[in-house]
Amino acid sequence: MKILFTASEVYPLIKTGGLADVVGSLPNVLAEEGHEVRLLLPLYSGINVEEIHLNAGPVLGNPFGFGQMRLQVGHIPNSTVTLLLLDCPDLFSRDGGPYLQLDGSDYPDNHRRFAMLAWTGAVLSTYGNLIDWQPDIVHAHDWQTGLVPAYLKSWRQRVPKVVFTIHNLQYTGFFEAALYSELGLGEDMYDPEGLEYYGGFSMLKAGIQYSDAITTVSPTYTQEIQTEAYGCGFDGLLRSQQNKLTGILNGVDYDVWNPDTDPFIVANYNVHKLDDKQVNKHALRERCRLEPHNGLLFGIVSRLTTQKGLDLVLEAMPQFIDQGAQMVLLGSGDKSLEEAFLQFGQQYAGQVSIYIDYDEVFAHLIQAGVDCLLIPSRFEPCGLTQLFALKYGTLPIVRHTGGLADSVWENKENLPQTGFVFDQSVVEDLSEALSRALILYQDRESWRQIQQNAMRQDFTWEKAGKNYIQLYQSIANER
């Protein structure tokens, strides 16, 4: 099949979260299965163009008056997937990130920027002569590409079929009603059965309404978003669309996240050489200036937001630090949480080490060096850090939600324990899970067995890729 991915970020070129990891891995798996995959992405000023060897592609003009557009064609490093970069300096050559200005606020013209990305995806899907290639399937990702099926609908195009993946329903692509006229879509699509959403319009809603199939990044999250508690106002719509809704758990690129070959850790190890994990633990303690200790070392690698439930850690952790546990945190996000964790680190200097940053290399050492990874999310569409942790024999402590519930098990029938799971987003439940970890850590034989259970789990992209291929084929054959 010919498949066009349309997305706003991709690892390793530009990344703000898990979306980039998915879009950086899944196309490669599909290509290895013999499918022709091309990837459309904005040409942000932050992308290093030297490593992707761009060639000038077709000129797309200035159809909406937002700036001259053309395609640049290249390849992602170490990939056979063709990269189509939407080159429009007026929209994408900015000093900030992909979505936010330097002060942390949204770009005021994000509706224009990602409408043009979606419009380009729809145009390439319809007019294959532009690149001498026409897809059977367009796979669009999150609100930034939600208008792809809306444009195809407005042009009365029945092919190609569109798969729309919701990576996080909380990001709705909501804009004021006055901006709708700039999208080039008919007034007939601005109604409750179309893009209208609480007095404005939502690009995410467009993707839900007009796509041929909708996926989320885990089976449990698919069920959760059909409830009022998790539906962000879309639960009724999603229930009405449940016949085209599927949950496919994300995978992991074990070429990147594998303690047996990882170049970023101090000592490589595997399920048969677990003792060498302790070498990384010692190195991590030294780097983080933690006092020498034989106790349990907790880790956090996360965005610092209320979604991630990390405020619960601040309340629950002190009693366990007093009992001899230690903790390392790497992350950034909400300024209030950053400041709270920095103060926590100062209060427990020598036992707690806080790094307000994101450092991909350091994240690997943390995964290899800590005993437990804390992921107490209030909701989690999929989560990737727990999948990394399992491979590294680092036992995740997770809340039973979304992809965390689908990948980490404790006392689950017919499944081996691979971590610690708690039910409610309350300090008491998290504290009980932390206590269970501390108690079990004293039984070194049982702890090692659970580490081995975790490391033997298989969350490869190949498994997820086969599910996507089945989905593509099923909707491509529909009339």
TIVODREN-277413 format. One line per 4 residues: number of its first residue (from 1); their letters; for each residue x negated, y, z of C-alpha. Coordinates in pm, 1 decimal, padded with zeros to 6 digits. Last residue first. Layout:
BEGIN
NUM	A	X/Y/Z | ...
// end
This chain:
BEGIN
479	RENA	01684.6/00113.7/-00074.2 | 01461.5/-00037.0/00189.8 | 01145.5/-00218.5/00077.1 | 00916.6/00064.6/00182.9
475	ISQY	01090.1/00060.7/00523.2 | 00994.1/-00300.5/00602.8 | 00649.2/-00276.3/00447.9 | 00550.4/00023.8/00656.7
471	LQIY	00677.2/-00144.1/00974.9 | 00488.6/-00467.2/00906.9 | 00174.6/-00263.7/00836.4 | 00220.7/-00074.3/01162.5
467	NKGA	00244.4/-00397.2/01361.8 | -00066.3/-00534.4/01190.8 | -00254.3/-00215.2/01277.2 | -00165.9/-00245.4/01646.7
463	KEWT	-00332.2/-00586.6/01666.7 | -00634.4/-00472.4/01463.4 | -00664.2/-00165.0/01685.1 | -00799.2/-00391.3/01956.6
459	FDQR	-00634.4/-00414.9/02297.6 | -00764.5/-00757.1/02397.6 | -00790.3/-00830.3/02770.2 | -01096.6/-01031.7/02872.0
455	MANQ	-01258.3/-00740.8/03057.6 | -00958.6/-00706.1/03288.8 | -00946.1/-01071.8/03389.1 | -01322.4/-01061.6/03448.1
451	QIQR	-01281.9/-00762.9/03677.1 | -00999.2/-00946.0/03854.8 | -01228.7/-01242.8/03915.0 | -01506.4/-01014.2/04037.1
447	WSER	-01274.8/-00861.1/04296.2 | -01165.9/-01206.4/04416.4 | -01528.2/-01309.5/04473.2 | -01624.6/-00977.9/04636.6
443	DQYL	-01347.0/-00986.4/04894.9 | -01417.3/-00646.6/05056.9 | -01296.3/-00476.7/04739.8 | -00955.3/-00634.8/04799.4
439	ILAR	-00901.9/-00419.1/05108.3 | -01011.0/-00097.4/04938.0 | -00795.7/-00166.9/04631.3 | -00488.3/-00247.9/04839.7
435	SLAE	-00540.4/00073.2/05035.1 | -00557.1/00277.9/04714.0 | -00230.1/00120.4/04601.2 | -00067.1/00202.7/04936.0
431	SLDE	-00191.5/00559.9/04910.2 | -00041.1/00598.2/04562.2 | 00297.0/00480.6/04690.5 | 00287.6/00713.7/04992.5
427	VVSQ	00172.0/01014.2/04790.9 | 00476.9/01000.8/04567.4 | 00513.8/00949.2/04194.4 | 00694.0/00615.8/04237.7
423	DFVF	00604.6/00264.3/04122.9 | 00246.7/00164.0/04203.2 | 00011.4/-00056.5/04001.1 | -00336.3/-00188.1/04083.7
419	GTQP	-00566.3/-00352.0/03829.9 | -00611.8/-00653.3/03600.9 | -00402.1/-00915.9/03779.6 | -00334.9/-01213.6/03553.9
415	LNEK	00001.1/-01230.6/03372.6 | 00264.8/-01503.5/03416.1 | 00484.1/-01282.9/03638.2 | 00336.2/-00943.6/03718.5
411	NEWV	00182.5/-00913.4/04064.6 | -00054.9/-00644.5/03940.3 | -00085.7/-00569.1/03571.7 | -00229.2/-00292.9/03352.7
407	SDAL	-00147.0/-00259.4/02979.2 | 00226.4/-00210.6/02922.7 | 00292.4/-00028.0/03250.9 | 00013.0/00218.0/03170.4
403	GGTH	00159.9/00258.7/02822.4 | 00469.6/00423.7/02963.4 | 00509.2/00420.9/03341.8 | 00416.4/00202.2/03637.9
399	RVIP	00164.3/00435.9/03801.1 | -00194.7/00337.3/03762.9 | -00502.2/00227.0/03957.4 | -00737.0/00096.5/03689.5
395	LTGY	-01005.5/-00163.4/03770.3 | -01339.6/-00086.8/03608.7 | -01456.2/-00404.4/03436.6 | -01576.0/-00192.1/03144.1
391	KLAF	-01317.2/-00331.5/02901.2 | -01040.8/-00258.5/03151.0 | -01165.2/00098.3/03197.1 | -01147.5/00175.3/02824.4
387	LQTL	-00785.1/00060.0/02816.5 | -00711.1/00266.1/03129.7 | -00867.9/00569.8/02961.3 | -00643.4/00532.3/02658.1
383	GCPE	-00303.4/00641.1/02781.5 | 00018.3/00538.8/02612.8 | 00307.9/00780.2/02654.1 | 00205.5/00854.8/03014.2
379	FRSP	00452.7/00991.3/03265.2 | 00404.2/01102.6/03625.8 | 00048.0/00983.9/03581.6 | -00147.7/00826.9/03870.4
375	ILLC	-00449.8/00731.8/03656.5 | -00736.5/00664.5/03900.6 | -01026.8/00456.2/03766.7 | -01170.9/00198.4/04006.6
371	DVGA	-01522.4/00062.4/04061.4 | -01712.1/00352.4/03907.0 | -02031.3/00328.6/03703.3 | -01937.1/00201.2/03357.4
367	QILH	-01634.3/00427.8/03310.1 | -01829.1/00717.4/03464.9 | -02124.0/00653.2/03232.9 | -01894.5/00660.3/02928.4
363	AFVE	-01729.8/00984.2/03040.3 | -02075.5/01141.3/03070.1 | -02128.5/01087.7/02697.3 | -01787.4/01235.0/02603.1
359	DYDI	-01838.0/01543.1/02820.3 | -01526.0/01732.9/02916.2 | -01568.0/01999.6/03179.5 | -01485.5/02079.1/03537.8
355	YISV	-01722.2/01832.9/03706.7 | -01635.7/01735.9/04065.1 | -01845.5/01512.9/04293.5 | -01703.4/01371.2/04616.6
351	QGAY	-01895.8/01198.7/04896.3 | -02209.5/01413.4/04918.8 | -02003.9/01728.2/04951.9 | -01660.1/01649.6/05094.0
347	QQGF	-01527.0/02002.5/05148.1 | -01716.1/02131.3/04845.8 | -01563.5/01863.7/04624.9 | -01214.5/01940.2/04754.6
343	QLFA	-01272.7/02309.8/04683.4 | -01366.7/02223.0/04325.2 | -01060.6/01997.7/04305.6 | -00827.2/02278.4/04412.1
339	EELS	-00991.3/02525.6/04174.1 | -00947.6/02295.9/03874.6 | -00592.2/02219.1/03982.0 | -00503.1/02589.3/03991.9
335	KDGS	-00677.6/02651.6/03661.3 | -00473.7/02386.6/03481.3 | -00701.9/02192.7/03247.6 | -01042.5/02036.2/03290.0
331	GLLV	-01189.0/01695.2/03354.9 | -01458.8/01479.3/03509.9 | -01400.2/01355.8/03864.7 | -01625.5/01138.5/04083.7
327	MQAG	-01506.7/00985.5/04412.1 | -01642.4/00816.3/04724.6 | -01490.2/00571.6/04973.6 | -01621.4/00548.2/05329.5
323	QDIF	-01308.4/00548.4/05548.0 | -01309.6/00930.7/05568.3 | -01307.4/00934.6/05188.1 | -01001.1/00709.9/05212.1
319	QPMA	-00818.3/00949.9/05445.5 | -00903.9/01242.1/05216.2 | -00767.6/01072.8/04897.9 | -00390.9/01092.0/04932.5
315	ELVL	-00317.1/01464.1/04915.3 | -00569.8/01562.5/04648.3 | -00487.3/01242.9/04458.5 | -00118.3/01336.2/04448.8
311	DLGK	-00211.0/01665.1/04276.9 | -00362.4/01440.7/04010.4 | -00023.3/01326.7/03885.5 | -00134.6/01332.3/03520.5
307	QTTL	00171.8/01528.7/03412.0 | 00077.5/01796.2/03669.2 | -00226.9/01874.4/03456.0 | -00602.7/01829.0/03488.6
303	RSVI	-00696.7/01648.8/03168.0 | -00858.0/01328.3/03270.6 | -01158.8/01118.9/03363.9 | -01113.2/01021.2/03729.2
299	GFLL	-01338.5/00783.1/03921.2 | -01328.8/00597.0/04252.3 | -01640.7/00446.6/04413.3 | -01587.3/00169.4/04669.1
295	GNHP	-01847.8/00140.3/04941.5 | -02213.8/00038.7/04931.9 | -02346.4/00389.2/04989.7 | -02628.8/00622.1/04898.0
291	ELRC	-02498.8/00980.3/04929.9 | -02358.0/01127.0/04612.3 | -02576.8/01357.6/04409.5 | -02364.8/01310.8/04094.3
287	RERL	-02660.5/01189.0/03888.6 | -02776.0/00963.6/04172.2 | -02430.0/00815.0/04226.1 | -02395.9/00756.7/03851.8
283	AHKN	-02731.5/00579.2/03835.9 | -02636.5/00349.2/04126.3 | -02303.0/00266.9/03965.0 | -02474.6/00206.6/03632.1
279	VQKD	-02710.6/-00045.6/03792.4 | -02409.5/-00203.5/03964.6 | -02259.0/-00283.9/03623.7 | -02565.6/-00502.6/03573.8
275	DLKH	-02414.1/-00760.0/03809.6 | -02133.6/-00817.9/03560.2 | -02344.5/-01020.9/03318.0 | -02090.7/-01279.8/03191.8
271	VNYN	-01808.4/-01027.3/03137.2 | -02053.2/-00790.5/02972.5 | -02342.5/-00560.0/03059.8 | -02551.3/-00275.6/02920.7
267	AVIF	-02760.5/-00079.3/03167.7 | -02794.4/00300.0/03180.3 | -02484.7/00395.4/02981.8 | -02457.2/00610.9/02670.3
263	PDTD	-02576.7/00355.5/02412.3 | -02272.3/00130.1/02473.9 | -02345.3/-00217.6/02332.8 | -02230.4/-00460.5/02605.9
259	PNWV	-02029.5/-00191.5/02784.4 | -01796.7/-00159.3/02484.1 | -01607.5/00158.9/02401.5 | -01733.4/00283.1/02063.5
255	DYDV	-01738.4/-00039.6/01859.6 | -01450.2/-00149.8/02081.2 | -01223.5/00103.0/01913.1 | -00920.6/00079.4/02137.4
251	GNLI	-00557.3/00025.2/02047.2 | -00233.8/00214.5/02087.0 | 00081.0/00027.7/02189.8 | 00352.8/00019.1/01925.4
247	GTLK	00701.4/00130.2/02035.2 | 00970.7/00132.4/01766.6 | 01266.4/00363.4/01691.5 | 01468.2/00326.6/01368.7
243	NQQS	01773.7/00161.5/01526.9 | 01729.0/00388.1/01830.1 | 01830.8/00697.0/01632.8 | 02143.9/00779.0/01835.7
239	RLLG	01951.0/00702.0/02154.0 | 01679.0/00937.8/02032.8 | 01927.5/01219.3/01976.5 | 02075.7/01172.3/02321.9
235	DFGC	01731.2/01160.4/02483.4 | 01602.6/01469.5/02301.6 | 01636.4/01716.4/02590.5 | 01288.6/01641.5/02720.3
231	GYAE	01377.1/01268.0/02712.7 | 01189.4/01153.8/03023.3 | 01446.1/01191.5/03303.5 | 01745.2/01199.9/03065.4
227	TQIE	01665.6/00853.9/02933.7 | 01586.8/00757.3/02573.7 | 01230.1/00875.4/02630.8 | 01176.1/00592.8/02882.0
223	QTYT	01260.9/00309.5/02642.8 | 01008.1/00413.4/02379.4 | 00759.1/00488.8/02658.6 | 00783.4/00122.7/02764.9
219	PSVT	00703.8/-00001.9/02413.6 | 00392.2/00215.7/02374.7 | 00262.0/00480.7/02133.6 | 00594.1/00595.2/01993.3
215	TIAD	00727.8/00518.0/01651.1 | 00998.4/00670.6/01437.0 | 01109.0/00529.1/01101.0 | 01273.9/00682.5/00795.2
211	SYQI	01199.7/01035.4/00911.1 | 01461.7/01312.9/00893.5 | 01597.4/01364.0/01240.9 | 01296.9/01265.5/01454.2
207	GAKL	01045.6/01461.5/01246.9 | 01274.0/01764.1/01239.6 | 01317.0/01738.0/01616.0 | 00939.9/01765.1/01657.4
203	MSFG	00945.8/02082.6/01448.2 | 01189.4/02233.2/01694.1 | 01415.6/02531.3/01627.4 | 01557.7/02808.1/01842.8
199	GYYE	01880.9/02843.3/02040.7 | 01839.2/02522.7/02237.6 | 01718.5/02318.5/01938.2 | 01827.9/02376.4/01578.6
195	LGEP	01627.7/02157.6/01336.6 | 01905.3/01947.9/01184.3 | 02226.6/01799.2/01318.6 | 02251.9/02084.2/01570.1
191	DYMD	02219.3/02335.6/01284.2 | 01940.5/02496.8/01082.9 | 01921.9/02250.5/00795.1 | 02206.1/02421.9/00607.0
187	EGLG	02011.1/02747.1/00627.9 | 01772.2/02602.4/00371.4 | 01401.7/02552.8/00436.4 | 01123.5/02784.9/00321.0
183	LESY	00967.2/02800.2/00668.1 | 00966.1/03179.4/00711.1 | 01343.2/03198.9/00768.6 | 01303.7/02993.1/01085.1
179	LAAE	01102.1/03262.2/01262.2 | 01406.6/03446.9/01399.9 | 01523.2/03123.8/01568.7 | 01232.8/03127.7/01811.3
175	FFGT	00989.4/02836.1/01804.6 | 00964.7/02490.5/01963.8 | 00695.8/02247.5/01851.1 | 00824.9/01990.9/02100.2
171	YQLN	00518.8/01898.9/02305.0 | 00673.9/01698.8/02590.2 | 00751.7/01414.7/02350.7 | 00388.4/01302.9/02353.0
167	HITF	00239.8/01084.2/02079.1 | 00559.9/01075.6/01874.2 | 00482.6/00899.8/01546.4 | 00680.9/00977.4/01231.1
163	VVKP	00693.5/00722.0/00949.8 | 00806.2/00872.6/00619.8 | 00918.2/00688.9/00303.8 | 00782.0/00815.0/-00026.1
159	VRQR	01029.7/00851.1/-00179.1 | 01386.8/00976.5/-00150.1 | 01307.2/01336.9/-00245.1 | 01605.7/01570.4/-00223.4
155	WSKL	01376.6/01876.4/-00206.6 | 01529.4/01969.1/00131.4 | 01480.1/01611.5/00251.6 | 01115.4/01607.8/00142.9
151	YAPV	01063.8/01939.0/00321.8 | 01227.1/01803.4/00637.4 | 01028.8/01477.4/00611.5 | 00700.0/01673.2/00635.2
147	LGTQ	00839.0/01923.0/00890.2 | 00731.7/01713.3/01188.8 | 00363.2/01748.2/01102.3 | 00256.0/01969.7/01394.2
143	WDHA	00530.0/01812.9/01604.9 | 00351.3/01480.5/01641.6 | 00193.8/01260.7/01372.6 | 00306.4/01198.1/01015.0
139	HVID	00256.3/00866.9/00832.6 | 00350.9/00913.1/00467.1 | 00422.1/00585.1/00289.6 | 00411.7/00476.2/-00075.3
135	PQWD	00149.8/00738.8/-00145.4 | 00072.1/00911.4/-00476.1 | -00277.5/00942.6/-00618.9 | -00424.7/01147.7/-00903.4
131	ILNG	-00493.0/01430.3/-00655.6 | -00248.4/01688.6/-00791.4 | -00089.1/01421.8/-01013.3 | 00069.9/01273.0/-00702.5
127	YTSL	00331.2/01546.7/-00691.4 | 00579.1/01426.9/-00430.1 | 00353.7/01296.8/-00154.4 | 00094.5/01567.4/-00214.5
123	VAGT	00371.4/01826.7/-00188.0 | 00512.2/01678.1/00134.5 | 00170.8/01671.1/00299.8 | 00106.8/02027.9/00184.5
119	WALM	00438.5/02140.7/00330.8 | 00348.4/01972.1/00660.4 | 00014.5/02155.1/00684.2 | 00183.6/02476.6/00572.2
115	AFRR	00451.3/02441.6/00839.4 | 00164.7/02378.4/01079.0 | 00002.4/02716.9/01030.2 | 00325.5/02910.7/00982.5
111	HNDP	00487.2/02792.4/01307.0 | 00152.5/02836.7/01480.8 | 00167.3/03206.8/01393.0 | 00154.0/03347.4/01748.0
107	YDSG	-00151.1/03131.9/01826.8 | -00065.7/02973.1/02158.8 | -00226.8/03115.6/02472.4 | -00546.6/02983.9/02632.9
103	DLQL	-00738.5/03312.5/02624.4 | -00958.2/03183.4/02339.4 | -00648.7/03121.3/02129.3 | -00473.0/02787.2/02133.0
99	YPGG	-00362.2/02530.7/01874.8 | -00670.9/02400.0/01692.3 | -00912.2/02573.4/01927.0 | -01021.1/02936.6/01939.2
95	DRSF	-01244.9/03139.3/01707.0 | -01014.0/03096.4/01407.0 | -01050.3/02987.5/01044.3 | -00724.3/02794.2/01021.9
91	LDPC	-00448.7/03021.6/00893.8 | -00617.2/03299.1/00693.7 | -00906.0/03062.4/00611.3 | -00677.1/02818.6/00424.4
87	DLLL	-00859.3/02497.0/00334.7 | -00637.6/02194.9/00388.9 | -00885.7/01909.9/00426.5 | -00819.6/01583.7/00242.4
83	LTVT	-01036.0/01303.6/00383.3 | -01070.7/00974.7/00196.4 | -01096.1/00676.1/00430.4 | -01407.0/00462.9/00375.7
79	SNPI	-01543.6/00549.3/00718.1 | -01884.6/00587.0/00882.1 | -01857.4/00968.3/00877.1 | -01512.8/01090.2/00769.3
75	HGVQ	-01507.4/01135.4/00393.2 | -01463.8/01434.3/00163.0 | -01214.2/01638.8/-00038.9 | -01141.7/02008.7/00003.9
71	LRMQ	-00788.5/02114.8/-00078.7 | -00675.3/02465.6/-00161.4 | -00474.2/02738.5/00004.3 | -00454.6/03117.4/-00031.6
67	GFGF	-00287.3/03284.9/00263.4 | 00048.0/03314.3/00441.9 | 00242.0/03444.2/00141.6 | 00463.4/03138.5/00128.2
63	PNGL	00342.7/02983.0/-00198.1 | -00017.6/03101.9/-00178.6 | -00198.6/02880.8/-00427.8 | -00243.6/02504.5/-00398.0
59	VPGA	-00584.6/02486.3/-00567.8 | -00697.2/02130.3/-00632.5 | -01009.2/01981.6/-00474.2 | -01354.8/02123.3/-00408.4
55	NLHI	-01602.7/01866.4/-00280.6 | -01690.8/01820.7/00084.2 | -01988.9/01626.5/00217.0 | -01844.3/01515.8/00554.4
51	EEVN	-02149.1/01577.5/00776.8 | -02211.8/01932.1/00655.3 | -01850.1/02034.5/00714.0 | -01888.6/02053.5/01092.1
47	IGSY	-01530.3/02128.3/01191.8 | -01484.7/02422.1/01430.0 | -01365.1/02657.4/01152.9 | -01059.8/02437.9/01112.9
43	LPLL	-01000.2/02270.5/00776.8 | -00650.0/02138.5/00843.8 | -00604.5/01760.2/00811.1 | -00471.4/01523.3/00544.3
39	LRVE	-00593.7/01162.3/00564.9 | -00599.9/00915.7/00278.0 | -00548.1/00542.5/00307.4 | -00551.7/00275.1/00036.4
35	HGEE	-00467.1/-00060.0/00198.5 | -00702.4/-00358.3/00189.7 | -00689.7/-00471.3/00553.5 | -01012.3/-00280.0/00618.6
31	ALVN	-00831.8/00033.1/00500.7 | -00557.6/-00023.5/00757.2 | -00816.1/-00058.6/01034.7 | -00991.8/00257.7/00920.9
27	PLSG	-00662.3/00448.4/00912.7 | -00590.2/00340.7/01275.9 | -00915.9/00466.0/01427.9 | -00959.0/00842.9/01387.9
23	VVDA	-00586.2/00910.6/01380.9 | -00548.6/00726.0/01711.6 | -00850.6/00892.6/01871.7 | -00737.0/01238.5/01756.8
19	LGGT	-00390.7/01187.9/01905.8 | -00553.6/01091.7/02237.0 | -00654.5/01448.4/02316.7 | -00809.3/01777.4/02205.3
15	KILP	-01024.7/01648.3/01920.7 | -01178.7/01777.9/01597.9 | -01414.9/01597.8/01359.9 | -01487.1/01276.5/01553.0
11	YVES	-01196.3/01208.8/01602.8 | -00896.2/01344.6/01415.7 | -00670.9/01644.9/01464.4 | -00356.8/01808.1/01317.7
7	ATFL	-00222.4/01503.1/01136.4 | -00093.6/01377.6/00801.8 | -00182.2/01018.6/00714.3 | -00108.1/00924.9/00353.3
3	IKM	-00062.9/00552.3/00287.8 | -00095.5/00364.4/-00041.5 | 00000.0/00000.0/00000.0
// end
